[in-house]
Amino acid sequence: MKDEFTPRKGKLIIYQSILKPILLYGAEVWSLTSKTESSLQAAEMRVLRTIVGVTRRDRIRNATIREKLRVIPLLEEVERMKLRWYGHIMRMDE
């Protein structure tokens, strides 16, 4: 991820196909606390900042980095997954 000669598109493919599923494994049944949300967002941004090649010292906002990479925040993904799971549960037979 830190290799400057690897194209950004390749790094994004690795993020979306390997790292994102690892971070979101079992997210449908998580009870999210503020601490869990914070650590999930920190892990996500650590990877995204590495992909872009900036550090926190550069003082670039998270939203700017996400826009540059065209990535949806993981917390929004978790909410979608929970709602999808809730829909399955509601349609189940008693």
N, C-alpha and C positions, 0 to 999 in steps of 0.2 A: 504494500500500500504506500510505502514511503518512497518507492523508486520513482524518480522524476522522469524516467524514460518510458515508463508504462503509461499508455494513454488513459485519460480520465474515464473514457467510455468503458474500458476494460475493468477499471477499478469499480465503477458503478455496477457492472454486471456481477462482479464478485460480491459486492455488498448486498445486492438484491437477491441473489440466488443462494448465498451461503450464510452471511452474517445476519441478515434480517430474519430468516426463519429460525435461526438459533435464538435470537433475542425474543422472538414472539412465541416460542413453543409453549403451548398450553395457556395462552393469554385469555382464552374464552372464559375460563373459570377463575381468573385472578380476582382477588379483592384488592383493588388498587388503593394504596395509601399515598399520602403526599411524598413520603420517603421513597416508595417504590417508583412513583412517577418521576421523581427527580433523578434517581439513579438510572432509570431507563433512558431518559432524555440525555443525561450526561454521557452514557455509553454511545448513544446514537451520534451525538455531536462530536465526540472524540474521533469516531470513524470518519464522519463527513469532513471534519477539519483536516484530517490526514489526507483524504482524497484530494481536497482542494489545494493542500499544501500551505495552509496558514496555521498559526498558533493562536492561543488566546491573547497573547501579547499584542497581536495585530489589531485587536479590538474590533473585529467584524461581527456584526450581529448574526444570530442563528438564522433568522428569517432570510437574511441576504444570502447566506450559504445555501440554504434549502432552495431558494429561488434559482440560484445559479446552477444547481444540480438538478432542479425540477424533481424534488423528492418530497413526498407527503410525510409529515411528522409521524413517528411511531405511535404516539398516544392516540392520534386519530385512527390509525389502523387497529389499535386495541379496541377502541370503542365500536368500530364497524364489526370486528370479530365477535364482540360480546352481543351486539344486537342480532347478528346472524345466528348465533348459538341460541339466543332467547327465542327467536322465531322458530327454530327447530323444536325447542322444548314445548312451546305453546301448541304446536301442531301434533305433538305426540298423543297417542291414545292413553286413556287413564289406565 
